[in-house]
Amino acid sequence: MKSVGFANDVEFLASDSLPVTFTSREEENPGAQVMRLDVHWSEKDRKAAVSPMLELRWSIPLVELHFVWHPAAGPSRKMKVDWMKDIPTMTAVSAPIMSFYNEAGINACTIALSETRKEVLWNVGVHEEDGSLLCRIKIPLETFSGQEDYTLFLYRDLNPVRYETAIGKVSRWWEKDCGISPLETPEIGRKPMYSTWYSHHQNITAGKIEEDCAQAVGMGMKSVLVDDGWQTDDSNRGYAFCGDWQVTASKIPDMAAHVRRIHQLGMKYLVWFAVPFVGKESAHWEKFSEKLLSYSESRGAGVLDPRYPDVREYIKKTYLSRVREWDIDGLKLDFIDDFRAGPDSAEPKEGMDFSCVQEAVDTMMRELIAELKEIKADFLIEFRQRYIGPNMRRYGNLFRVSDCPNDLISNRVGMVDLRLLSGDTAVHSDMLMWNPLETCENAAIQIENVLFATVQISVRPESMSQQQKKMVSFWLDFMEEHLELLQMTPIHAQYPQMLYPLVWTEKDRNAIYAVYARDMAVEVGEEVAKAILVNACHSDEILLRLHREGKYTVTVQDCIGDVVRRETGMLPSLCSIQVPVGGLITLEAE
């Protein structure tokens, strides 16, 4: 790489064999430093270059930088070292943002890019030689088909604000200044959902689904998502039979009639599709087997190459026809993050109308959503971590935590990460499942770990005990009653490096706190008149720091909502209140 100039402290580099010119200027932004970079190269020179690449490089002293947040961080918030592997972002994977913060959760440096579609390679890590954070952001140019002029915005926020605030500012920047308008979430998209995946896997039938829904709707679930299995008699969890997307008659003899029966229960109906896959046992295999980005023998399926117009048309036509034929209300579009060029992917060639996979995906999704919205204005589209970036918010209105069965910590961390970045887009938990012999308290704690998201349940109602059913109904009613405060109010999450042991929202003098670790003190502000404290861990008390000493009415409920104690009296600034495992406390100032 060769240096071609500086913009403030940022060095701009390009491949040695690629002549590049660029100009830069500061953009007005009251909350951060935004730099505009205008780049020019000739198409001829770019094609002649070996692995053409742009790179931005600068460094920051390692002062008050202890941890990192980014959308694909998962359970580890440690900073990487600059010799480690690059982290990719693109339309189908993650989002172009990294936020560095200190032990107290105060932002030290949040970085973001306006390039939300094409592939970007992030290498931001500790530089051992001088104790700095070395920032290197690379943009491969092979995907820039026919493009000679390119504009990139680099966003940097060094303000000492809470890390949640810094991340939220980036989300609004993408919307306001980068022109990314998210797909609106209908009200039904924030209501509890029943999913068939963990409860049935591929062994579903119309009868089982209808039996489940008849009970689920009574507990507060407003829609059903029918997952993998409706399209195949095979139950080996592979994808060899994906691609034709016809209902298998042995499971659902009449799909349209079945959907009508679910609608008569008052529930919406969503259907799962594995978007990229065409299986070797499908009728479409012969047509598309030479138009693949990759093939997996273990899956028994290939990943379709969206750079071909007939591939995109086939995918769109399939979904549109099924929506019209069955009158369904939403789609779970799975595995979109598999749409990524790899070492075995074909170079751009005749028959393709895109050279960039991500731009092809972007075009396909834009056209699909426009036509779906014409059929039903309140149509639902579910996406799953990792394809949850700003570009995907144009096309999906339900962002779900990645699969983590019975893993309440991963579900909580995924929920918070999505809430921090997703603005008004509805965030859904991964489907909850538990053993029928599980205690009511432990099942309740699973729900409480995703309290600030739309909950998906994947436990057959008939397998639940009466106490479990009562517990589920109580918490789904609780979520409905407090929907605005839980889901539509900015979220606060303490200690991300400890996987968010305390999460809360606050609005109009009301607050809801969820405590996920023993001995985690809840600080209730002086302006809070009513506080609900959820005991989402195996503790028999919640510790409080009250900024307003005085008289309170204290109501304590167990995990199924039964009141076990109500009393009014004086509370000191430091106190603890006894509460059952999985229960909650309501504090109301007199």
C-alpha positions in Angstrom: 0.0 0.0 0.0 1.2 3.5 -0.7 0.2 6.8 1.0 -1.6 9.2 -1.2 -2.3 11.9 1.4 -3.7 13.0 4.8 -7.0 14.3 5.9 -6.4 15.7 9.4 -4.8 12.8 11.3 -6.1 10.2 8.9 -3.7 8.8 6.4 -5.2 7.7 3.1 -3.6 4.7 1.3 -4.2 2.8 -1.9 -2.7 -0.3 -3.6 0.7 0.3 -5.1 -0.4 -0.4 -8.6 -3.5 1.9 -8.5 -3.3 5.6 -9.3 -5.7 7.3 -6.9 -6.6 11.0 -6.2 -8.7 12.1 -3.3 -10.0 15.3 -1.6 -11.4 15.7 1.9 -13.3 18.2 3.9 -15.0 18.4 7.3 -18.7 18.0 7.4 -20.8 19.9 9.9 -22.0 17.7 12.7 -22.6 19.0 16.2 -22.1 15.6 17.9 -19.1 14.2 16.2 -16.3 14.7 13.7 -17.4 13.7 10.2 -14.9 13.7 7.3 -15.9 13.5 3.6 -13.5 11.7 1.3 -14.0 12.0 -2.5 -11.9 9.4 -4.3 -11.2 9.1 -8.0 -9.5 6.4 -10.0 -9.8 5.3 -13.7 -11.7 2.1 -14.4 -8.9 1.0 -16.6 -6.3 1.5 -13.8 -8.5 -0.2 -11.2 -8.9 -3.3 -13.4 -5.2 -3.5 -14.0 -4.3 -3.2 -10.3 -3.6 -6.4 -8.3 -6.1 -6.7 -5.5 -7.0 -3.0 -5.6 -7.7 -1.6 -2.1 -8.3 1.6 -0.3 -7.3 2.0 3.3 -7.8 4.6 6.1 -5.2 4.6 8.9 -4.8 6.6 12.1 -4.0 5.9 15.8 -5.3 6.9 19.1 -3.5 6.8 22.5 -4.7 4.0 24.7 -6.1 6.2 27.4 -9.5 5.3 28.9 -9.9 2.7 26.2 -10.6 -0.7 27.9 -13.3 -2.5 25.9 -14.9 -2.6 22.5 -18.5 -2.9 21.3 -19.5 -3.9 17.8 -22.5 -5.7 16.4 -20.7 -9.1 16.0 -18.8 -9.0 19.3 -20.8 -11.7 20.9 -19.9 -12.5 24.6 -16.3 -11.0 24.3 -15.8 -7.3 24.7 -12.0 -7.4 24.8 -10.0 -5.3 22.4 -8.2 -7.2 19.7 -4.5 -6.8 18.8 -3.6 -5.2 15.5 -2.1 -8.4 14.1 -5.4 -10.3 14.5 -7.8 -11.2 11.7 -9.9 -8.5 10.0 -13.6 -8.1 10.9 -15.8 -7.8 7.9 -18.9 -5.7 7.5 -21.3 -5.4 4.5 -25.0 -5.5 3.6 -25.4 -9.1 4.7 -23.0 -9.1 7.7 -22.9 -6.9 10.8 -22.6 -3.1 10.6 -19.8 -0.6 10.0 -19.3 0.7 13.6 -17.0 0.1 16.5 -17.3 1.8 19.9 -14.5 1.9 22.4 -15.3 2.7 26.0 -13.8 2.6 29.5 -14.5 0.5 32.6 -17.3 2.9 33.6 -19.1 2.6 30.2 -18.0 6.1 29.0 -17.3 6.5 25.3 -13.6 7.1 24.3 -13.9 6.7 20.6 -16.8 5.5 18.4 -16.0 5.0 14.7 -18.5 4.5 11.8 -18.6 4.6 8.0 -21.2 5.5 5.5 -20.3 2.5 3.4 -23.1 0.1 4.5 -23.4 -2.0 1.4 -20.0 -3.1 0.1 -17.5 -5.1 2.0 -15.3 -3.3 4.5 -12.5 -4.9 6.5 -11.9 -3.6 10.0 -8.6 -4.0 11.8 -8.8 -1.8 14.9 -6.6 -3.0 17.7 -3.9 -2.5 20.2 -0.5 -1.6 18.7 2.0 -3.0 21.2 5.0 -0.9 20.1 3.6 2.5 21.2 0.6 1.8 23.4 -1.9 3.1 20.9 -5.1 1.9 19.2 -4.2 1.4 15.6 -7.2 2.0 13.3 -7.0 0.5 9.8 -10.1 0.3 7.7 -9.8 -1.4 4.3 -12.2 -1.3 1.4 -11.6 -3.8 -1.4 -12.2 -2.3 -4.9 -12.9 -5.4 -6.9 -16.6 -4.9 -6.2 -16.7 -1.3 -7.6 -18.1 -2.2 -11.1 -17.7 0.7 -13.6 -17.2 3.2 -10.8 -14.5 5.9 -11.0 -15.8 8.4 -8.4 -16.6 7.4 -4.9 -17.6 9.3 -1.8 -17.0 8.0 1.7 -17.9 9.5 5.1 -15.9 8.7 8.2 -17.6 9.4 11.5 -15.7 9.7 14.7 -17.1 10.6 18.1 -14.7 11.3 20.9 -17.2 12.8 23.3 -17.2 11.4 26.9 -20.8 10.3 26.8 -22.3 6.9 27.8 -21.5 4.2 25.3 -25.2 3.6 24.6 -25.6 7.3 23.6 -22.6 7.1 21.3 -24.0 4.0 19.5 -27.5 5.5 19.2 -26.0 8.7 17.6 -24.5 6.6 14.9 -27.8 4.9 14.2 -29.5 8.3 13.8 -26.6 9.5 11.6 -27.1 6.6 9.2 -30.8 7.5 9.0 -30.6 11.3 8.9 -27.3 12.1 7.1 -26.7 9.0 5.1 -30.3 8.7 3.9 -31.1 5.2 5.1 -34.8 5.1 5.8 -35.8 2.0 7.8 -38.8 -0.1 7.1 -41.6 0.7 9.5 -42.5 -1.9 12.1 -46.3 -2.5 12.3 -47.8 -2.7 15.8 -48.2 -6.5 15.5 -44.5 -6.9 15.1 -43.9 -5.9 18.7 -46.4 -8.5 20.1 -45.4 -11.9 21.4 -45.0 -14.7 18.8 -45.2 -18.5 18.9 -42.5 -20.3 16.9 -42.6 -23.9 15.8 -38.8 -24.4 15.5 -37.7 -25.7 19.0 -41.1 -27.1 19.8 -41.3 -29.2 16.6 -38.2 -28.8 14.5 -39.1 -30.2 11.1 -41.8 -32.5 12.4 -44.7 -30.1 11.9 -48.3 -30.7 10.7 -51.2 -28.4 10.1 -53.0 -30.1 13.0 -50.2 -29.6 15.5 -49.7 -26.0 14.5 -53.4 -25.3 14.9 -53.6 -27.1 18.3 -50.6 -25.0 19.6 -52.0 -21.7 18.3 -55.4 -22.3 19.8 -53.7 -22.4 23.3 -51.0 -19.9 22.5 -53.4 -17.1 21.6 -55.1 -17.5 25.0 -51.7 -16.9 26.7 -51.1 -13.6 24.7 -49.2 -14.7 21.6 -50.4 -12.8 18.6 -48.7 -14.5 15.6 -47.1 -17.8 14.7 -43.9 -18.3 12.8 -43.9 -21.7 11.0 -40.2 -22.6 10.6 -38.3 -25.2 8.6 -40.1 -28.5 7.8 -43.2 -27.4 5.9 -41.5 -27.8 2.6 -40.0 -31.3 3.0 -40.8 -34.8 4.3 -37.1 -35.2 5.2 -36.4 -34.5 8.9 -32.6 -34.7 9.0 -32.2 -30.9 9.3 -30.3 -30.6 6.1 -31.2 -28.3 3.2 -31.0 -30.7 0.3 -34.7 -30.2 -0.4 -34.7 -26.4 -0.3 -35.3 -24.5 -3.5 -38.7 -25.5 -4.8 -40.6 -24.1 -1.8 -43.7 -26.2 -2.2 -45.7 -27.3 0.8 -45.4 -31.0 1.4 -49.0 -32.4 1.3 -48.3 -35.0 4.0 -47.9 -32.2 6.6 -50.1 -29.4 5.3 -52.6 -30.6 2.7 -54.2 -27.2 2.0 -51.9 -24.3 3.1 -54.4 -21.5 2.2 -57.2 -23.2 4.3 -54.7 -23.8 7.1 -53.7 -20.1 7.2 -57.3 -19.1 7.2 -57.9 -21.2 10.3 -55.0 -19.5 12.1 -56.4 -16.1 11.1 -59.7 -17.1 12.5 -58.0 -17.5 15.9 -56.8 -13.9 15.6 -53.2 -14.6 14.9 -50.9 -13.5 12.1 -49.0 -16.2 10.1 -45.3 -16.0 9.1 -43.4 -18.6 7.1 -39.6 -19.5 7.0 -37.5 -19.5 3.9 -33.8 -20.2 3.6 -33.1 -17.5 1.0 -29.8 -18.4 -0.6 -30.1 -22.2 -0.7 -30.9 -24.5 -3.6 -30.7 -28.1 -2.6 -29.3 -30.9 -4.7 -32.6 -32.8 -4.3 -34.7 -29.9 -5.5 -36.2 -29.6 -9.0 -34.4 -26.3 -9.4 -30.9 -27.8 -8.8 -30.3 -28.5 -12.5 -31.2 -25.0 -13.5 -29.1 -23.2 -10.9 -26.3 -25.6 -10.0 -23.9 -23.6 -12.2 -24.9 -20.2 -10.7 -23.7 -20.7 -7.1 -21.4 -18.7 -4.8 -20.5 -21.9 -2.9 -21.6 -25.4 -2.2 -21.7 -27.3 1.1 -21.9 -31.1 1.0 -22.8 -31.2 4.7 -25.8 -29.0 3.9 -26.6 -30.7 0.7 -27.2 -27.3 -0.9 -25.5 -24.5 -2.7 -25.7 -20.7 -2.1 -27.3 -19.0 -5.1 -25.3 -16.2 -6.8 -27.6 -13.1 -6.8 -25.4 -11.4 -9.4 -27.4 -13.3 -12.0 -30.7 -11.5 -12.8 -32.7 -14.8 -13.2 -31.5 -15.9 -9.8 -32.9 -12.7 -8.2 -36.1 -13.0 -10.2 -36.6 -16.6 -9.2 -36.2 -15.7 -5.5 -38.5 -12.7 -5.6 -41.2 -14.5 -7.7 -41.2 -17.5 -5.3 -41.9 -15.3 -2.3 -44.5 -13.1 -4.0 -46.4 -16.0 -5.3 -46.5 -17.8 -2.0 -47.7 -14.7 -0.2 -50.5 -14.2 -2.7 -51.5 -17.9 -2.8 -51.6 -18.4 1.0 -52.4 -14.9 2.3 -49.6 -15.1 4.8 -48.6 -12.0 6.8 -44.8 -12.3 7.0 -41.6 -14.0 6.1 -38.6 -15.2 8.1 -35.8 -14.8 5.6 -33.0 -16.9 6.8 -29.2 -17.3 6.0 -28.9 -14.0 4.1 -25.4 -13.7 5.6 -24.4 -16.6 3.4 -24.7 -14.2 0.4 -21.0 -13.5 0.4 -18.3 -14.0 -2.3 -15.7 -16.5 -1.2 -12.6 -18.1 -2.7 -14.7 -20.5 -4.8 -17.1 -17.8 -6.1 -16.9 -17.1 -9.9 -15.3 -13.9 -11.1 -17.8 -11.5 -12.8 -18.7 -13.0 -16.2 -21.3 -12.9 -19.0 -24.8 -13.3 -17.8 -24.2 -11.3 -14.6 -25.5 -7.8 -14.3 -23.6 -7.0 -11.1 -20.0 -7.7 -10.1 -20.6 -7.0 -6.4 -22.6 -9.6 -4.5 -23.7 -7.1 -1.9 -25.1 -4.7 -4.4 -27.0 -7.5 -6.0 -28.5 -8.6 -2.6 -29.3 -4.9 -1.9 -31.2 -4.6 -5.2 -33.0 -7.9 -4.8 -34.2 -7.0 -1.3 -35.3 -3.5 -2.3 -37.4 -4.8 -5.2 -38.9 -7.6 -3.1 -39.9 -5.4 -0.2 -41.5 -2.8 -2.6 -43.7 -5.5 -4.1 -44.6 -7.1 -0.8 -45.7 -3.8 0.6 -48.0 -3.4 -2.3 -49.7 -6.7 -1.3 -49.8 -5.9 2.4 -48.8 -2.6 3.9 -48.1 -4.1 7.3 -46.1 -7.1 6.0 -43.5 -8.5 8.5 -40.0 -9.5 7.6 -37.7 -11.2 10.1 -33.9 -11.0 9.9 -31.5 -12.7 12.3 -28.1 -11.7 13.6 -25.6 -11.2 11.8 -27.5 -9.5 9.0 -28.8 -6.6 11.1 -27.0 -3.6 9.8 -28.4 -0.2 8.7 -28.9 -1.4 5.1 -30.9 -4.4 6.3 -33.2 -2.1 8.3 -34.5 -0.9 4.9 -35.9 -4.4 4.2 -36.6 -6.0 7.6 -38.8 -4.8 10.5 -38.1 -7.7 12.9 -34.5 -8.2 14.0 -34.0 -11.4 16.0 -31.3 -12.7 18.2 -29.2 -15.5 16.7 -30.1 -19.1 17.7 -29.2 -19.8 21.3 -31.6 -22.5 22.7 -31.9 -22.5 26.5 -29.0 -19.9 26.6 -30.4 -17.0 28.6 -27.2 -15.1 28.6 -26.7 -15.1 24.9 -30.3 -14.2 24.4 -29.9 -11.2 26.8 -26.6 -10.0 25.2 -28.0 -10.4 21.7 -31.2 -8.5 22.7 -29.3 -5.6 24.2 -26.8 -5.4 21.3 -29.7 -5.2 18.8 -31.6 -2.7 20.8 -28.6 -0.3 21.0 -28.2 -0.1 17.3 -31.6 -0.8 15.7 -33.5 2.4 16.4 -37.3 1.9 16.1 -36.9 -1.5 14.4 -38.5 -4.2 16.5 -36.0 -6.5 18.3 -37.1 -10.1 18.9 -35.6 -12.7 21.2 -34.4 -16.0 20.0 -37.2 -18.5 20.5 -37.4 -19.6 24.2 -37.5 -23.2 25.0 -37.4 -25.2 28.2 -37.9 -28.8 29.4 -41.5 -29.5 30.7 -39.9 -30.5 34.1 -38.2 -27.1 34.4 -39.2 -25.0 37.4 -41.6 -22.1 36.9 -38.9 -19.7 38.3 -36.2 -20.8 35.8 -38.6 -20.6 32.8 -39.7 -17.1 34.0 -36.0 -16.0 34.2 -35.6 -16.9 30.5 -38.5 -14.6 29.7 -37.1 -11.9 31.9 -33.7 -12.0 30.2 -35.4 -10.8 27.0 -37.8 -8.4 28.8 -36.9 -5.4 26.6 -37.6 -7.2 23.3 -40.5 -8.9 21.6 -40.6 -12.4 23.0 -40.8 -15.5 20.9 -41.9 -18.7 22.6 -41.2 -22.2 21.2 -42.6 -24.5 23.9 -45.7 -26.5 23.0 -48.5 -25.2 25.2 -49.7 -28.7 25.8 -46.4 -29.6 27.4 -46.5 -26.7 29.9 -47.8 -27.2 33.4 -50.7 -25.1 34.6 -48.2 -23.0 36.6 -46.0 -22.5 33.6 -49.0 -21.4 31.5 -50.0 -18.9 34.2 -46.5 -17.6 34.4 -46.2 -17.1 30.6 -49.6 -15.4 30.5 -48.6 -13.1 33.4 -45.3 -12.0 31.7 -46.8 -11.6 28.3 -49.6 -9.4 29.8 -46.8 -7.5 31.6 -45.0 -6.9 28.3 -48.2 -5.7 26.7 -49.1 -3.3 29.5 -45.6 -1.8 29.5 -44.8 -2.1 25.8 -43.8 1.5 25.2 -41.5 1.6 28.2 -40.0 -1.8 27.4 -39.6 -1.7 23.7 -39.9 1.9 22.4 -37.8 3.8 25.0 -34.0 4.0 24.7 -32.3 1.2 26.6 -29.6 1.5 29.3 -27.4 -1.4 29.9 -24.7 -1.4 32.6 -21.3 -3.0 32.2 -21.3 -4.5 28.7 -18.0 -6.1 29.5 -19.9 -8.2 32.2 -22.6 -9.0 29.7 -25.2 -6.5 30.9 -26.0 -7.6 34.5 -28.4 -4.6 34.9 -30.7 -3.2 32.1 -33.4 -0.5 32.4 -35.6 2.0 30.6 -37.0 5.2 32.0 -39.6 7.6 30.8 -42.1 10.1 32.3 -41.1 9.3 35.9 -41.6 5.6 35.3 -38.8 3.0 35.1 -38.3 -0.7 34.7 -35.1 -2.4 35.9 -34.1 -6.0 35.3 -31.4 -7.4 37.6 -29.5 -10.3 36.1 -26.8 -10.8 38.8 -26.8 -11.2 42.5 -25.8 -8.2 44.7 -26.2 -5.8 41.7 -27.5 -2.6 43.3 -30.2 -0.7 41.4 -29.8 3.1 41.5 -33.2 4.7 41.4 -33.1 8.3 40.4 -34.8 11.1 42.3 -37.1 11.8 39.3 -38.5 8.3 39.3 -41.9 8.1 41.0 -42.7 4.5 40.1 -40.1 1.8 39.6 -40.6 -1.9 38.7 -37.7 -4.1 39.6 -37.5 -7.6 38.1 -35.5 -10.2 39.9 -34.1 -12.1 36.9 -31.6 -14.2 38.9 -31.4 -16.7 41.7 -31.4 -14.2 44.5 -33.9 -13.6 47.3 -33.4 -9.8 47.4 -32.8 -6.7 45.3 -30.4 -4.1 46.6 -31.4 -0.4 46.1 -29.8 3.0 46.2 -32.7 5.5 46.4 -31.9 9.1 45.5 -35.2 10.0 47.1 -35.6 8.9 50.7 -39.2 8.8 52.0 -42.4 6.9 52.1 -43.1 4.2 49.5 -45.7 1.6 48.8 -43.9 -1.7 48.1 -45.7 -4.5 46.2 -43.9 -7.8 45.8 -45.0 -10.5 43.3 -43.8 -13.9 42.6 -42.9 -15.3 39.1 -46.5 -16.0 38.2 -47.7 -12.6 39.3 -49.3 -13.5 42.6 -48.9 -10.7 45.2 -46.9 -12.1 48.2 -46.6 -8.8 50.1 -47.8 -5.2 50.0 -46.8 -2.5 52.5 -46.3 1.2 52.9 -43.5 2.7 54.9 -40.3 4.7 55.0 -37.3 3.5 53.0 -33.7 4.7 53.6 -31.4 5.6 50.7 -29.6 2.2 51.0 -31.8 -0.8 51.5 -32.7 -4.3 50.3 -36.1 -5.7 49.6 -37.0 -9.4 49.8 -38.4 -10.8 46.6 -38.9 -14.4 45.2 -36.7 -15.7 42.4 -38.1 -14.6 39.1 -40.5 -12.2 40.9 -40.7 -8.4 40.9 -41.1 -5.4 43.1 -43.2 -2.3 42.4 -42.1 0.8 44.2 -44.4 3.8 44.3 -43.4 7.0 46.0 -46.0 8.5 48.2 
